[in-house]
């Protein structure tokens, strides 16, 4: 314990002399979809670690959309990301937005490691819809990203989910298909040796495994912050959606990943919702 404390003191002195960018001990990106525990992953590393949740989000979203829409080249976008990285020098960058950067991060930072936080599709759907109801006015950039993620899917509100239309939420199939696309693409793109996968409900239980994977000292974790930013205000219950319709779409889009990571959850009844 004393040696780790002395090591921490020496590191702080070294960082003071050389600067954060030259003394970064790790380069970790949490790439879980929003409302899967990205806030908690960041929170657990707030003890002497340069960690941020959704850093510079509005600027990043604007650049991602410009790149995807062909307004700037991939080279221009990459140069901006590299300059941003040098300035922030983060050791842990936890954000669902990192999903859009995976190819570039893998290419530009070969020593980087990644954490995928996975939440079951039912409680994730409950959380993301209630979050959007709780924060309807999120600013231009975030609204554009919400529309890009959920509004441009080609799906429409179906019978049985009228409550979503009434509350100005996106179609049910847009959410569930996005959950699957996000997780599947992360699993397909990031080599297994660079990726740590953790269920959202097991972040605290596996905190030591996570920090050991990153290479950061165990003294850097805060177990009391492994369940951060809980949304306790609920304006929507999934039980207001036609049950058969909900389960049918879960089977269509989510069942393979649910079987892999949440084999005990066969239906909404197996959750605490």
Buried (B, 14 or more C-beta within 10 A) or exposed (E): EEEEEEEBEEBEEEBEEEEBBEBBBBBBBBBBBBBBBBBBBBBBBBBBBBBBBBBBBBEBBBBBBBBEEEEBEEEEBBEBBEEBBEEBBBBBBBBBBBBBBBEBBBEEBEEBBBBBBBBBBBBBBBBBBBBBBEEEEBEEBBBBBBEBBBBEBEBEBBEBBEBBEEBEBBBBBBBBBBBBBBBEBBBEBBEEEBBBBBBBBBBBEBBEEBBEBBEBBEEBBBEEBBBBBEBEEEEBEBEEBBBEBBBBBBEEBBBEBBEEBBEEBEEBEEBEB
